[in-house]
Amino acid sequence: MKKEQVLLKMKDYTSFQQAVWRACMRIPAGQTRSYKWIAEQIGRPGAARAVGSALGKNPFAPTVPCHRVIKSDGTLGGFSAPGGLKAKLDLLKKEKAL
């Protein structure tokens, strides 16, 4: 799905989810950011866990590249897509983000 289509379909979700997914879309290929980083980007610095929850409900992967979001300590965190953490790790290796 193209970015423009995703942005239109996002309107069916909460404003918090939309903000999280938009921030996630700004993470360049080959790089990672933390749940905390996204929380700070959307003006909710204490909401890292809620960011993780929103990313876990992301229906727009890979346009919203939630696999690029990891924990602040550098560990992977979670991944609700098929294949779980192994799939997340494989995607990050493929993008040379790890």
Secondary structure, 3 states (H helix, E strand, C coil): CCHHHHHHHHHHCCHHHHHHHHHHHCCCCCCCEEHHHHHHHCCCCCCHHHHHHHHHCCCCCCCCCHHHEECCCCCCCCCCCCCHHHHHHHHHHHCCCC
